[in-house]
Amino acid sequence: MRYRVIHFYDDLVARTVETIKKAYDCTDILNDLNTNINLCGNLSVAAQLDRELRHKYPYINNMIEFANSISISESGVKMNYSASEAALSNLEQDYFGILCDTAIKKQMVHSIKEFIRNVD
């Protein structure tokens, strides 16, 4: 499998995580982020969690579609991943997609584009 690498604004990621930790209405989001971070091992469990998170947080797919729509030079390298690496990459994308979703809902940004620094 080949994936593009999405880079995010570190300060915005940090502010979003802090907002989630402090907001009483973000407990479920924080639990999803912690589950995502702590998952290891079983590919079928990772794939199931990926499906659940993408269903619960539609901005994950929107973020990936936006990143895939960005033109990059032919010299840009797409990463090749094994099945286990791809599963972990998907969960990492889910993590940032959840943060992007939250940043938009909390009006920290107005669009996915504002959350993504660049794509290669």
Secondary structure, 3 states (H helix, E strand, C coil): CEECCEEECHHHHHHHHHHHHHCHHHHHHHHHHHHHHHCCCCHHHHHHHHHHHHHHCCHHHHHHHHHHHCCCCCCCCCEECCHHHHHHHHHHHHHHHHHHHHHHHCCCCCCHHHCEEEEC
